[in-house]
């Protein structure tokens, strides 16, 4: 199976008490269901199940004009080209 191509479109800091960033991705060539939770940020000396992963994600059309799924529906959609924020 070919790996999808992921491009970072934007990286935006969000002003909160805890550092948070909005990362906007464009994902192309998805075969089957793309699991956004498989994108992780390693935490040294921690097992993978403790690594950081996206939350409160939204899945948009490739043009970014339409929300296809929110954080609860995202895992149910199977799209070949999508944008995620």
Beta strands, then each sheet from edge to edge (+ up, - down):
strand 1: 5-14
strand 2: 20-28
strand 3: 40-41
strand 4: 52-53
strand 5: 59-60
strand 6: 67-69
strand 7: 81-84
sheet 1: 1+ 2- 7+ 5- 6+
sheet 2: 3+ 4-
end
